[in-house]
Amino acid sequence: MNTTESTLHTIFFEVCGERSDRYDLSQPYAWGGFMYATNGHIMVRCKRVDFGTDFCNGKVPDPSKITGDDGVPRRLLPIPECNESKPCDACDGSGLITSGLLECECGECFQIKLNGQNLAYDCLECAAKGSQPNDEAILVAESPKIYFQARYLALIRRHGVREFNVPFKYPDIATFSGDGFEGWLMPMDTKQVERELQIERDLSRKQ
């Protein structure tokens, strides 16, 4: 596997989603002369290559609904730098839960371990990693406002993409391209993001 194929292997498996009743997004899949990977928020494709693993044989989405020429106007914009992950909210980044242990009745506290002087158990929210995906809304364009999740912007930047083609409104999809691959990224729901930001501002003023 050469350098380009190794990079493709990495981003394709990072983009993969999960297996559900509707689709199996847990592995890259072949469609026509291309390989695809998606989790429902982001999709990448490249010319069909051997990733050294079995391709997905389950039910997969038709990529032509996303990858076709949609005629949507877009503008080329830089991808802002942002963090792909953030400290876990549940354990404050420690990977362990120490508070409320005696009162816990969740049935999961069989993972109790000795942590210095305190009894603690692995944080279930982050699988004891201490971090979780950064779903912060990042504003990339004004008039009208378009937001994207930080985790995906950081992911494609990590794979060498510095600019992408941004639509003028949600739910139109952004496009991007890298070394040997191209991709599509769904923006966040602008109205929902604005409502949540307003709630945060209101709560901040009350404190």
C-alpha positions in Angstrom: 0.0 0.0 0.0 1.6 3.3 -1.1 1.3 6.6 0.8 -1.8 7.8 -1.1 -3.6 4.5 -0.6 -2.6 4.6 3.1 -4.0 8.1 3.5 -7.2 7.0 1.7 -7.5 4.0 4.0 -7.2 6.2 7.1 -9.8 8.8 6.1 -12.2 6.3 4.7 -12.4 4.3 7.9 -12.6 7.5 10.0 -15.6 8.6 8.0 -17.4 5.3 8.3 -20.5 5.3 10.5 -22.5 2.5 12.1 -24.7 -0.4 11.2 -28.4 0.3 11.6 -31.7 -1.2 10.5 -31.7 1.1 7.5 -28.1 1.0 6.2 -24.8 -0.6 7.0 -22.3 2.3 7.1 -19.7 0.5 9.1 -17.3 -0.1 6.2 -16.4 1.5 2.9 -18.4 0.2 0.0 -18.1 -0.1 -3.8 -20.5 1.6 -6.1 -19.8 1.7 -9.8 -16.1 2.5 -10.3 -15.7 4.2 -7.0 -15.2 3.4 -3.3 -17.4 5.4 -0.8 -17.6 5.9 3.0 -20.1 7.9 4.9 -21.7 8.3 8.3 -24.7 10.3 7.1 -23.0 13.7 7.8 -19.9 13.4 5.6 -19.1 11.3 2.5 -15.8 10.6 0.7 -15.1 8.7 -2.5 -12.1 7.7 -4.6 -11.4 5.5 -7.5 -11.9 1.9 -6.6 -8.9 0.6 -4.7 -8.2 -2.5 -2.5 -8.1 -1.4 1.1 -7.0 -4.8 2.2 -10.4 -5.5 3.9 -13.8 -6.8 3.1 -16.1 -4.3 1.5 -19.5 -3.7 3.1 -22.0 -6.2 1.7 -25.0 -4.9 3.6 -27.6 -2.4 2.4 -25.9 0.9 1.6 -27.2 4.3 0.4 -27.2 5.3 -3.3 -24.3 7.9 -3.5 -25.6 9.4 -6.8 -28.3 11.3 -4.8 -25.4 13.2 -3.2 -22.6 13.2 -5.8 -24.6 14.2 -8.9 -24.4 17.7 -10.4 -27.0 19.5 -8.3 -26.5 23.0 -9.8 -26.2 24.5 -6.3 -24.2 27.8 -6.2 -21.2 27.6 -3.9 -18.3 29.8 -2.9 -14.7 28.7 -2.2 -13.9 29.4 1.5 -11.0 28.5 3.8 -11.6 25.8 6.4 -11.0 27.3 9.8 -8.7 25.5 12.3 -10.6 23.8 15.1 -10.3 20.9 17.5 -11.5 17.5 16.5 -12.3 16.4 20.0 -13.0 18.1 23.4 -12.8 17.0 27.0 -15.6 14.7 28.0 -18.5 16.7 29.7 -19.3 13.8 32.0 -15.9 13.2 33.5 -14.2 16.6 32.8 -11.6 14.8 30.7 -10.3 12.4 33.3 -11.9 9.3 31.9 -13.1 8.4 35.4 -16.2 9.1 37.4 -15.7 9.7 41.1 -18.7 11.8 42.2 -21.9 10.2 43.3 -20.4 6.7 43.4 -22.1 5.7 46.6 -25.5 6.8 45.4 -25.2 5.2 41.9 -27.8 2.6 41.0 -27.2 2.5 37.3 -26.0 -1.1 37.4 -22.8 -0.2 35.6 -20.6 0.4 38.6 -19.1 -3.1 38.5 -16.1 -1.3 36.9 -15.1 0.2 40.3 -11.3 0.5 40.6 -8.9 2.1 43.1 -7.8 5.5 41.8 -5.3 6.9 44.4 -7.4 7.5 47.5 -10.8 7.5 45.7 -12.9 4.8 44.3 -13.9 5.5 40.7 -15.3 3.8 37.7 -14.7 4.2 34.0 -16.7 7.0 32.3 -19.3 5.3 30.1 -19.9 8.5 28.0 -16.4 8.5 26.6 -15.4 4.8 27.2 -12.7 6.1 29.7 -10.9 8.0 26.9 -11.4 11.4 28.6 -12.5 13.0 25.3 -15.4 13.0 22.9 -16.1 14.3 19.4 -16.2 18.1 19.2 -19.7 18.9 17.9 -19.3 22.7 18.3 -21.0 24.7 15.6 -18.3 26.6 13.6 -19.5 29.6 11.6 -17.7 29.6 8.2 -19.8 32.1 6.3 -22.0 35.2 6.9 -25.0 36.5 4.9 -26.4 34.0 5.1 -24.8 32.1 8.1 -23.6 28.6 7.5 -22.3 26.4 10.3 -20.4 23.1 10.3 -19.5 20.7 13.1 -15.9 21.3 14.3 -15.1 17.5 14.3 -15.6 17.3 10.5 -13.7 20.5 9.6 -10.8 19.3 11.7 -10.9 15.8 10.2 -10.6 17.0 6.6 -8.0 19.6 7.5 -5.9 16.8 9.0 -6.0 15.1 5.6 -4.6 18.2 3.8 -7.8 19.9 2.7 -7.6 23.7 3.3 -10.5 25.0 1.3 -14.0 23.8 0.5 -17.0 24.9 -1.6 -19.7 26.2 0.7 -23.3 26.5 -0.2 -25.4 29.6 0.5 -28.0 27.9 2.6 -28.9 24.8 4.6 -29.5 21.9 3.6 -27.4 22.3 0.5 -24.1 20.3 0.8 -20.5 21.6 0.8 -17.9 19.9 -1.4 -14.2 19.4 -1.0 -11.3 17.4 -2.5 -8.0 16.1 -1.3 -5.1 13.9 -2.4 -6.8 11.1 -4.3 -10.3 11.7 -2.9 -13.3 14.0 -3.0 -16.0 14.6 -0.5 -19.3 16.1 0.6 -20.1 17.6 4.0 -23.6 18.5 5.4 -23.9 21.8 7.2 -25.7 22.1 10.5 -29.3 23.3 10.6 -28.8 27.1 10.8 -32.1 27.8 12.6 -31.5 25.2 15.2 -27.9 26.4 15.8 -29.1 30.0 16.2 -31.8 28.9 18.7 -29.3 27.0 20.8 -26.8 29.9 20.7 -29.5 32.3 21.8 -30.5 30.0 24.7 -26.8 29.9 25.8 -26.6 33.7 25.7 -29.8 34.0 27.7 -28.5 31.6 30.4 -25.2 33.4 30.5 -26.9 36.8 31.2 -28.9 35.2 34.0 -25.8 33.9 35.8 
